[in-house]
Amino acid sequence: MLVRLIEIERGIRGGTPRLKEVYINSQHIISVSDDFAANETLIKETKQLGLTENVVFSKVIIHEGNVPKSITVVGSPAEIYRKVKEKQILKG
């Protein structure tokens, strides 16, 4: 089941971050944790991105082939967990 998340995509050389909508297969999620680095470094950019000041970011690690991939998404780990759990309940 696919879960819709909002990813924070950063430029290769630390350019301006931007928001990107992603759909992730919930069965490929390995872990979700607080992204303390993003919470500290993106505080100034939150208004530019159209987010509220008290937004929280999480690091989601997904299984992509043989290599795990880490992405930063908008929302706390608990919010991400609820989205994944809700999709599993509605699965059928």
C-alpha positions as CSV (number, residue, x, y, z in Angstrom):
1,M,0.0,0.0,0.0
2,L,1.3,3.4,-0.9
3,V,1.6,6.2,1.6
4,R,1.8,9.8,0.6
5,L,4.5,11.9,2.3
6,I,6.0,15.3,1.8
7,E,9.8,15.0,1.3
8,I,12.3,17.8,1.9
9,E,14.7,17.7,-1.1
10,R,17.9,19.6,-0.8
11,G,20.2,20.6,-3.5
12,I,23.5,18.7,-4.1
13,R,25.6,21.5,-2.8
14,G,23.3,22.6,0.1
15,G,21.1,24.8,-2.1
16,T,17.6,25.9,-1.1
17,P,15.5,23.0,0.0
18,R,12.1,22.4,-1.7
19,L,9.1,20.3,-1.0
20,K,8.3,17.2,-3.1
21,E,5.3,14.8,-2.9
22,V,6.4,11.2,-2.7
23,Y,4.4,7.9,-2.5
24,I,6.2,5.1,-0.7
25,N,5.3,1.5,-0.4
26,S,4.6,1.1,3.3
27,Q,6.1,-2.4,3.3
28,H,9.5,-1.0,2.2
29,I,9.8,1.3,5.3
30,I,12.6,0.1,7.5
31,S,12.5,2.8,10.2
32,V,11.2,6.3,11.1
33,S,13.0,8.5,13.5
34,D,13.3,12.2,14.5
35,D,15.6,14.1,12.1
36,F,17.4,16.3,14.6
37,A,19.7,17.8,12.0
38,A,16.9,18.8,9.7
39,N,14.9,20.2,12.7
40,E,17.9,22.5,13.4
41,T,19.0,23.5,9.9
42,L,15.6,24.0,8.3
43,I,14.1,26.3,11.0
44,K,14.9,29.4,8.9
45,E,13.5,27.9,5.6
46,T,10.2,26.7,7.0
47,K,8.3,29.9,6.2
48,Q,9.8,30.0,2.7
49,L,8.6,26.5,2.2
50,G,5.1,27.4,3.3
51,L,5.3,25.4,6.5
52,T,4.3,26.5,10.1
53,E,7.0,27.5,12.5
54,N,6.6,24.5,14.8
55,V,6.9,21.8,12.0
56,V,8.9,18.7,12.8
57,F,10.9,16.6,10.4
58,S,11.5,12.8,10.4
59,K,14.0,10.6,8.7
60,V,12.4,7.7,6.9
61,I,14.7,4.8,5.8
62,I,13.3,2.7,3.0
63,H,14.5,-0.5,1.4
64,E,15.4,0.3,-2.2
65,G,16.7,-2.8,-3.9
66,N,19.8,-3.9,-1.9
67,V,20.5,-0.5,-0.5
68,P,18.6,1.4,2.2
69,K,17.7,5.0,1.2
70,S,17.2,7.8,3.8
71,I,14.7,10.7,3.1
72,T,13.6,13.6,5.2
73,V,9.9,14.1,5.4
74,V,7.5,16.6,7.1
75,G,5.9,15.2,10.2
76,S,6.8,13.5,13.5
77,P,7.6,9.8,13.6
78,A,4.2,9.3,15.3
79,E,2.4,11.1,12.5
80,I,4.2,9.0,9.9
81,Y,3.3,5.8,11.8
82,R,-0.4,6.8,11.9
83,K,-0.4,7.4,8.2
84,V,1.2,4.0,7.6
85,K,-1.1,2.2,10.1
86,E,-4.2,3.9,8.7
87,K,-3.4,2.7,5.2
88,Q,-2.9,-0.9,6.4
89,I,-6.2,-0.8,8.2
90,L,-8.0,0.5,5.1
91,K,-6.3,-2.1,2.9
92,G,-9.3,-4.3,3.0
